Amino acid sequence: MPSPVSIVIPTWNGKHLLERFLPSVIGAADEYARSARAAVEIVVVDDGSTDETGSWIAKQSVPVPLRTIRQDANRGFGAACNLGVREARYPLVYLVNNDVEVGINVLPLLSAAFDADDGPHPLLAVHTRMRDLATDRDVGTGKMGGFHRGFLRVHRSYVPRDDGPGPYWSMFATGGSSMFHRARYLELGGFDPLFAPFYFEDVELSYRGWKRGYSVAYQPHSVVRHQFSSTIAPRAGKSIERISQRNRLIFHWIHLHDTSFLAAHMVWLTILALTAPLTFKFRFLQGLGDALTTFPGIRDRRREERSLAKRSDREVLRVFEELETRGAIQPYDDPRELERHQQ
């Protein structure tokens, strides 16, 4: 029996995006409700908008339940998602950005992954295949895990070589288009406020899940299209890279527990810090300084994760080594590699 689904859309001053993209979400929700005969709702979390988002939504007449939860102040992506998941009524929660066009078959494909969730490592989340709305090129596929030059690799991608049954594991489920098991999301604590206002919170939550014994999967047949740089860029400006560098470091300092991995990280961190002025990577130095100011919080989180981890760093990465060894996927670092492979 298909599970009921809550669709949670965080938004900040995104009325113009909701006008463009919410109809696709409504269409997908209505199709799921009718074809699967399962309950579905849409929850828009208004993160302190000043553009009349709430009043516009209140005027909409739609075939599925649609409601708005408003935060009086802007608290960032992670906090908005956490609020939406807490307030969601149903056991599966599809988190989707306000600038994503959702395919009509996305919900049944994602929810089916949880229907088959009977393995030793329960499923925390499953994410869609994401394509660029402007070019229709793949920009979000399965994510490999690895370790290189002192850092965990989380953005190396892959596509299946055929239509095999999988499972297709993924290093992380993007907050922009993924379905989460609500109870497991809440058990883990959701997106960590240390990563506010945005970036790396979805990577961190997914890796937290992997180390605590859960799993994350990729559903290659569920397709969405994303209008990039329409939400964060106007808000953050030049601070984006600085925030990204800070949060990348926070992620590693919380979760990198393997002794040799941590030693390699510290060596490379020193090299990067010393060479940054010579290579004009000043945002890295700023991000490093910002990360160091949050160290008491990082230390507490690190202790917590060490005590609760059920897998080591190497055991998590071994999942992806075995996935690649199966020969059922085509890994790539640059999308141009994938295009050459497909020609």
C-alpha positions as semicolon CSV with decimal commas, in nm:
position;residue;x (nm);y (nm);z (nm)
1;M;0,000;0,000;0,000
2;P;0,162;0,332;-0,105
3;S;0,258;0,554;0,187
4;P;0,108;0,898;0,247
5;V;0,349;1,179;0,158
6;S;0,401;1,533;0,282
7;I;0,573;1,766;0,035
8;V;0,771;2,037;0,214
9;I;0,886;2,347;0,023
10;P;1,106;2,599;0,208
11;T;1,091;2,948;0,057
12;W;1,226;3,295;0,122
13;N;1,098;3,580;-0,093
14;G;1,024;3,324;-0,361
15;K;0,670;3,414;-0,463
16;H;0,781;3,455;-0,826
17;L;0,939;3,108;-0,815
18;L;0,632;2,948;-0,660
19;E;0,418;3,102;-0,932
20;R;0,640;2,929;-1,188
21;F;0,714;2,596;-1,019
22;L;0,441;2,517;-0,766
23;P;0,198;2,401;-1,041
24;S;0,432;2,111;-1,125
25;V;0,443;2,009;-0,757
26;I;0,063;2,028;-0,736
27;G;0,032;1,819;-1,053
28;A;0,267;1,552;-0,919
29;A;0,086;1,548;-0,584
30;D;-0,257;1,519;-0,746
31;E;-0,139;1,236;-0,971
32;Y;0,004;1,048;-0,672
33;A;-0,316;1,096;-0,470
34;R;-0,533;0,965;-0,754
35;S;-0,316;0,685;-0,893
36;A;-0,176;0,554;-0,564
37;R;-0,487;0,639;-0,364
38;A;-0,261;0,772;-0,091
39;A;-0,296;1,086;0,117
40;V;-0,071;1,375;0,017
41;E;-0,025;1,733;0,135
42;I;0,190;2,031;0,039
43;V;0,347;2,239;0,316
44;V;0,515;2,567;0,218
45;V;0,747;2,698;0,490
46;D;0,767;3,074;0,453
47;D;1,104;3,164;0,605
48;G;1,030;3,526;0,694
49;S;0,942;3,644;0,342
50;T;0,846;4,004;0,270
51;D;0,697;3,940;-0,075
52;E;0,341;3,836;0,016
53;T;0,411;3,467;-0,034
54;G;0,157;3,366;0,231
55;S;-0,130;3,576;0,098
56;W;-0,066;3,452;-0,257
57;I;-0,078;3,087;-0,148
58;A;-0,396;3,148;0,050
59;K;-0,570;3,252;-0,273
60;Q;-0,480;2,934;-0,462
61;S;-0,747;2,675;-0,536
62;V;-0,579;2,335;-0,569
63;P;-0,692;1,969;-0,571
64;V;-0,468;1,864;-0,277
65;P;-0,428;2,010;0,074
66;L;-0,195;2,312;0,064
67;R;-0,094;2,507;0,372
68;T;0,167;2,761;0,477
69;I;0,377;2,772;0,791
70;R;0,534;3,112;0,848
71;Q;0,845;3,199;1,046
72;D;0,851;3,563;1,156
73;A;1,228;3,586;1,100
74;N;1,452;3,444;0,829
75;R;1,638;3,151;0,990
76;G;1,787;2,981;0,687
77;F;1,728;2,671;0,476
78;G;1,797;2,406;0,739
79;A;1,573;2,559;1,003
80;A;1,289;2,599;0,751
81;C;1,321;2,234;0,646
82;N;1,331;2,113;1,006
83;L;1,014;2,305;1,087
84;G;0,839;2,166;0,780
85;V;0,935;1,807;0,862
86;R;0,823;1,845;1,224
87;E;0,486;1,986;1,114
88;A;0,437;1,731;0,833
89;R;0,146;1,492;0,886
90;Y;0,273;1,188;0,696
91;P;0,555;0,930;0,737
92;L;0,738;1,021;0,413
93;V;0,849;1,378;0,348
94;Y;0,958;1,502;0,006
95;L;1,181;1,808;0,049
96;V;1,194;2,016;-0,267
97;N;1,325;2,362;-0,348
98;N;1,091;2,634;-0,468
99;D;1,280;2,654;-0,799
100;V;1,238;2,289;-0,901
101;E;1,003;2,154;-1,167
102;V;0,882;1,815;-1,047
103;G;0,816;1,527;-1,286
104;I;0,476;1,360;-1,271
105;N;0,621;1,020;-1,167
106;V;0,863;1,142;-0,900
107;L;0,653;1,066;-0,591
108;P;0,560;0,702;-0,668
109;L;0,918;0,617;-0,765
110;L;1,065;0,769;-0,449
111;S;0,802;0,625;-0,214
112;A;0,848;0,279;-0,370
113;A;1,207;0,279;-0,246
114;F;1,075;0,285;0,110
115;D;0,822;0,012;0,035
116;A;1,119;-0,216;-0,039
117;D;1,308;-0,096;0,269
118;D;1,377;-0,436;0,424
119;G;1,759;-0,453;0,427
120;P;2,000;-0,447;0,722
121;H;2,052;-0,072;0,690
122;P;1,717;0,112;0,683
123;L;1,669;0,388;0,429
124;L;1,698;0,746;0,553
125;A;1,645;0,915;0,216
126;V;1,629;0,869;-0,159
127;H;1,701;1,147;-0,407
128;T;1,597;1,222;-0,762
129;R;1,791;1,272;-1,081
130;M;1,825;1,647;-1,136
131;R;1,860;1,819;-1,473
132;D;1,931;2,182;-1,556
133;L;1,609;2,352;-1,662
134;A;1,788;2,570;-1,917
135;T;2,007;2,306;-2,086
136;D;1,838;1,976;-1,985
137;R;2,180;1,840;-1,889
138;D;2,231;1,615;-1,588
139;V;2,347;1,819;-1,290
140;G;2,251;1,586;-1,006
141;T;2,291;1,210;-1,032
142;G;2,415;0,941;-0,792
143;K;2,694;1,055;-0,559
144;M;3,005;0,851;-0,488
145;G;3,197;0,859;-0,161
146;G;3,575;0,870;-0,132
147;F;3,872;1,025;0,045
148;H;4,141;1,225;-0,134
149;R;4,401;1,480;-0,023
150;G;4,270;1,507;0,327
151;F;3,902;1,551;0,245
152;L;3,599;1,328;0,202
153;R;3,484;1,338;-0,159
154;V;3,109;1,375;-0,182
155;H;3,046;1,528;-0,525
156;R;3,194;1,267;-0,758
157;S;2,893;1,143;-0,954
158;Y;2,773;0,836;-1,141
159;V;2,500;0,713;-1,369
160;P;2,379;0,352;-1,401
161;R;2,510;0,170;-1,708
162;D;2,177;-0,004;-1,763
163;D;1,833;-0,041;-1,609
164;G;1,945;-0,289;-1,348
165;P;1,752;-0,322;-1,023
166;G;2,011;-0,152;-0,804
167;P;2,022;-0,064;-0,525
168;Y;2,202;0,254;-0,623
169;W;2,353;0,399;-0,308
170;S;2,441;0,766;-0,284
171;M;2,676;0,959;-0,057
172;F;2,414;1,223;0,016
173;A;2,056;1,320;-0,057
174;T;2,027;1,681;-0,166
175;G;1,789;1,898;0,032
176;G;1,663;2,031;-0,301
177;S;1,481;1,717;-0,417
178;S;1,482;1,415;-0,187
179;M;1,233;1,205;0,004
180;F;1,308;1,137;0,371
181;H;1,173;0,891;0,622
182;R;1,023;1,142;0,865
183;A;1,077;0,946;1,187
184;R;1,443;0,874;1,103
185;Y;1,503;1,236;1,001
186;L;1,366;1,353;1,335
187;E;1,555;1,083;1,526
188;L;1,882;1,213;1,377
189;G;1,786;1,570;1,467
190;G;1,739;1,703;1,115
191;F;1,967;1,963;0,960
192;D;2,229;2,089;1,204
193;P;2,201;2,463;1,293
194;L;2,581;2,486;1,287
195;F;2,548;2,494;0,907
196;A;2,305;2,787;0,896
197;P;2,214;2,969;0,684
198;F;2,287;2,714;0,404
199;Y;2,531;2,473;0,235
200;F;2,652;2,127;0,334
201;E;2,365;2,065;0,576
202;D;2,229;1,792;0,348
203;V;2,574;1,634;0,305
204;E;2,625;1,633;0,681
205;L;2,283;1,487;0,763
206;S;2,327;1,212;0,505
207;Y;2,674;1,119;0,629
208;R;2,545;1,127;0,986
209;G;2,281;0,880;0,872
210;W;2,534;0,654;0,700
211;K;2,754;0,641;1,010
212;R;2,459;0,574;1,240
213;G;2,356;0,271;1,037
214;Y;2,109;0,412;0,785
215;S;2,147;0,436;0,408
216;V;2,084;0,686;0,128
217;A;1,980;0,588;-0,224
218;Y;1,947;0,735;-0,572
219;Q;1,643;0,680;-0,796
220;P;1,766;0,748;-1,155
221;H;1,420;0,734;-1,315
222;S;1,266;1,010;-1,102
223;V;1,353;1,334;-1,282
224;V;1,325;1,696;-1,175
225;R;1,451;2,013;-1,344
226;H;1,620;2,288;-1,147
227;Q;1,652;2,658;-1,220
228;F;1,994;2,717;-1,069
229;S;2,112;3,020;-0,872
230;S;1,762;3,157;-0,832
231;T;1,732;3,142;-0,453
232;I;2,066;3,163;-0,273
233;A;2,270;3,378;-0,512
234;P;2,061;3,697;-0,485
235;R;2,068;3,665;-0,109
236;A;2,427;3,573;-0,035
237;G;2,633;3,745;-0,301
238;K;3,007;3,707;-0,245
239;S;2,961;3,530;0,090
240;I;2,859;3,202;-0,075
241;E;3,211;3,064;-0,116
242;R;3,309;3,173;0,234
243;I;3,007;2,996;0,386
244;S;3,072;2,688;0,174
245;Q;3,435;2,668;0,287
246;R;3,335;2,713;0,651
247;N;3,070;2,442;0,640
248;R;3,290;2,198;0,453
249;L;3,543;2,223;0,736
250;I;3,278;2,195;1,008
251;F;3,150;1,878;0,839
252;H;3,495;1,719;0,848
253;W;3,574;1,823;1,204
254;I;3,250;1,666;1,327
255;H;3,261;1,340;1,134
256;L;3,617;1,251;1,036
257;H;3,696;0,992;1,307
258;D;3,941;0,761;1,131
259;T;4,287;0,837;1,276
260;S;4,482;0,824;0,950
261;F;4,211;1,018;0,762
262;L;4,216;1,287;1,031
263;A;4,597;1,311;1,022
264;A;4,589;1,352;0,642
265;H;4,320;1,616;0,677
266;M;4,529;1,820;0,920
267;V;4,833;1,802;0,690
268;W;4,636;1,919;0,388
269;L;4,456;2,181;0,592
270;T;4,792;2,328;0,692
271;I;4,912;2,325;0,332
272;L;4,597;2,498;0,210
273;A;4,613;2,760;0,484
274;L;4,978;2,841;0,410
275;T;4,935;2,858;0,033
276;A;4,599;3,037;0,025
277;P;4,753;3,390;0,028
278;L;4,979;3,293;-0,262
279;T;4,690;3,155;-0,466
280;F;4,450;3,435;-0,370
281;K;4,210;3,192;-0,201
282;F;4,108;3,442;0,063
283;R;3,757;3,298;0,098
284;F;3,915;2,975;0,223
285;L;4,100;3,164;0,495
286;Q;3,783;3,348;0,590
287;G;3,590;3,021;0,602
288;L;3,864;2,865;0,816
289;G;3,845;3,154;1,060
290;D;3,467;3,130;1,074
291;A;3,482;2,754;1,136
292;L;3,730;2,799;1,420
293;T;3,494;3,041;1,598
294;T;3,233;2,762;1,617
295;F;3,477;2,506;1,759
296;P;3,302;2,457;2,098
297;G;2,986;2,350;1,912
298;I;3,187;2,134;1,675
299;R;3,361;1,963;1,969
300;D;3,028;1,876;2,132
301;R;2,883;1,744;1,807
302;R;3,197;1,541;1,739
303;R;3,172;1,371;2,078
304;E;2,806;1,294;2,017
305;E;2,867;1,141;1,674
306;R;3,162;0,934;1,791
307;S;2,946;0,785;2,066
308;L;2,651;0,709;1,835
309;A;2,832;0,589;1,521
310;K;2,761;0,232;1,410
311;R;2,987;0,247;1,103
312;S;3,342;0,376;1,067
313;D;3,446;0,619;0,794
314;R;3,609;0,334;0,604
315;E;3,299;0,116;0,630
316;V;3,088;0,392;0,478
317;L;3,332;0,443;0,192
318;R;3,348;0,069;0,133
319;V;2,980;0,079;0,031
320;F;3,080;0,292;-0,268
321;E;3,389;0,088;-0,349
322;E;3,166;-0,216;-0,376
323;L;2,910;-0,024;-0,582
324;E;3,179;0,069;-0,833
325;T;3,323;-0,283;-0,832
326;R;2,985;-0,423;-0,939
327;G;3,040;-0,257;-1,276
328;A;2,681;-0,139;-1,302
329;I;2,764;0,233;-1,286
330;Q;2,964;0,489;-1,483
331;P;3,142;0,729;-1,242
332;Y;3,248;1,075;-1,357
333;D;3,394;1,395;-1,216
334;D;3,303;1,633;-1,496
335;P;2,967;1,614;-1,682
336;R;3,163;1,645;-2,006
337;E;3,307;1,299;-1,934
338;L;2,953;1,165;-1,925
339;E;2,864;1,336;-2,253
340;R;3,168;1,182;-2,424
341;H;3,073;0,840;-2,284
342;Q;2,718;0,872;-2,420
343;Q;2,830;0,972;-2,772
